Amino acid sequence: MSDQHVIPDGKGGWNVKGAGNSRATVHLDNKVDAEKRAREIAKNQHSELVVHNRDGKISRKDSHGHDPRSIKG
């Protein structure tokens, strides 16, 4: 269950890559499709989706299972 990162590939496309993996899980031509695929994987694995901009900075995160239960009672 590793976090799924959407990262630019340096050639105009986008990669979906599990945290700590040396190779991309999938390569897609556009960011929208890459985010959709990464979200599917993150939901399935109950992990976090981490979306990066072209400059490599994180633009947003979306948790699919890391949320601690903080409701008392």
N, C-alpha and C positions, 0 to 999 in steps of 0.2 A: 504494500500500500504506500506508494510514493506519490508525493505531490506532482501534479501534471503542469508543466510549464509550456506556454505558447511563446516561442522565441523566433526572431527573424533569422533566416539562414545566411544572410549576407549576399544572396544572389537575387533577391526580390521575392522569394517565397517565405513560407512560415513552417516551422517544425513544432511538433508536439513531442515533448521529451520528459520522461519521468525523472524526478530528482535523483541525482547520483548516477544516472545512466550515461554511458559514453556515446551512444547512438540514439538518434531520433526514433520514436515509435512510428511516426508517420510524417510525411512531408506533404504540404498542400500549397496551392498557388496563392491563396488569399487568407487574410487574417480571420475573416468571419467564419469560413469553413474550418480553419484550424481551431478556433475557439469552440465551435460546436462539437467537434470530435474530442477535444480535450475535456470538455464538460461531461460528455458521455462516459469517458474513461474515469474521470474523477468521481462521478456519481456511483458508478459501478464499484469502485474501490473504496468509497467513503473517504476520499482524500481531498486535498485542497487544489483548486485551480488557480494558477498564478499566470497572469497575462502581462507580457512585456511590450514596451514600445519599440520602435525601430532602433532607438539609441541604447536599448538593453535595460532601461530602467523599468521597474514594475509600475504598471498603470493601475492594476486592481487585483484583488484576490477574492475568491469565492469559496467558502468552506462547504464541503459535502460530507461532514462527519466528524470534524474536529471540535465542534462547538461543545464546550463544557455545559453541563446542566447546572444553572445557577438559581433555579427556582426553589425556594424553601417552602416547606409545609407539606 
